[in-house]
């Protein structure tokens, strides 16, 4: 395996990366095939529209988000999720501060530091 996290990743210890605009990313665990990322959003923060070759499931741990996948936008709240197929444009606007758990397959190599 080229990429693999520690077996246990503690949320209060794992490195947090401020990616700007009220968004803070925390890589929680991964290997070559799978990655879980916790993303904290301040109210009004935007996860800008983008696409990538990874499959993604975004689970709303807390907060309220207007989440767009392709041409469709839905308001998602705690307990909801969105599936994003590879290469489909998607993004989110945080309506009430909260946390998304993003699961990617395969690993987002661009999130890992060299």
Beta strands, then each sheet from edge to edge (+ up, - down):
strand 1: 17-20
strand 2: 23-30
strand 3: 35-41
strand 4: 46-50
strand 5: 55-69
strand 6: 72-77
strand 7: 81-84
strand 8: 90-105
sheet 1: 1+ 2- 3+ 8- 4+
sheet 2: 1+ 2- 3+ 8- 5+ 6-
sheet 3: 1+ 2- 3+ 8- 5+ 7-
end
